[in-house]
């Protein structure tokens, strides 16, 4: 079965979404490191030791991306627990 045809609530579909989120952040972090390493090396070779101003904005964006990625992944466990508790509450109320 192709991953695109999985039911959206299946464990494999959820795992695929989680991995996609993590990989997106890891690729963002890798590009950040490589670009800034290249800029640092270019600065050393040309004698310009001043870092680009945009690095702080990009660093903040990367930090926010990481925060949202890993908080949302932690939130999935909370969501599952709340759903289980609500189902149990509804079963008790039905009796």
WOWOKA-V791960 format. One record per pair of residues at least 12 apart in sequence whose C-alpha atoms are under 10 Angstrom apart, sorted by the first residue. I is the first residue (numbers start at 0). GAP is how many residues later the second one is. D is the distance in whole Angstrom. If there is no record, write none. Layout:
I | GAP | D
I | GAP | D
This chain:
2 | 13 | 8
3 | 12 | 10
13 | 62 | 10
16 | 56 | 10
17 | 51 | 9
17 | 52 | 9
17 | 54 | 9
17 | 55 | 7
17 | 58 | 10
18 | 54 | 10
20 | 44 | 10
20 | 45 | 10
20 | 47 | 10
20 | 48 | 6
20 | 49 | 9
20 | 51 | 9
20 | 52 | 9
21 | 44 | 9
21 | 47 | 7
21 | 48 | 8
21 | 51 | 9
22 | 46 | 10
23 | 41 | 9
23 | 42 | 10
23 | 45 | 9
24 | 37 | 8
24 | 38 | 10
24 | 40 | 7
24 | 41 | 6
24 | 42 | 10
24 | 43 | 10
24 | 44 | 7
24 | 45 | 9
25 | 36 | 10
25 | 40 | 9
27 | 33 | 10
27 | 34 | 7
27 | 37 | 9
27 | 38 | 9
28 | 30 | 9
28 | 33 | 7
28 | 34 | 9
28 | 36 | 9
28 | 37 | 9
31 | 23 | 9
31 | 26 | 8
31 | 27 | 8
31 | 30 | 8
32 | 26 | 10
34 | 20 | 10
35 | 15 | 9
35 | 16 | 9
35 | 19 | 8
38 | 12 | 8
38 | 13 | 8
39 | 12 | 9
